[in-house]
Amino acid sequence: MAYVTLAAAILSEILATTAMKYSEGFSRLWPSLGTAAGYLLAFALLAQTLKSMSVGTAYAIWSGAGTAVIAAIGIVFLGESASTAKILGVLLVIAGVVVLNLDGAH
């Protein structure tokens, strides 16, 4: 159940970050409210996850998955560049999350 709650926290954080892009520096009401609500929900769900999962593992998955998906959204939907360095950086983040989870599996 912890992984389901963590997945919901990740989704909420991704939606909040995407809404922040559209808030134009918090000058647009609805995207700004979506950002605030999304981050509040993300942190509440992350806090629930931490009741049954180690903070290092949960935070690594939460931040790593969020970073990777937001980078992909930027490239695919927002026209951001897909440089070799950016792709390598995202792959390294994912690799770090995998390594942290391998340690937690023992």
Secondary structure, 3 states (H helix, E strand, C coil): CHHHHHHHHHHHHHHHHHHHHHCCCCCCHHHHHHHHHHHHHHHHHHHHHCCCCCHHHHHHHHHHHHHHHHHHHHHHHCCCCCCHHHHHHHHHHHHHHHHHHHHHCC
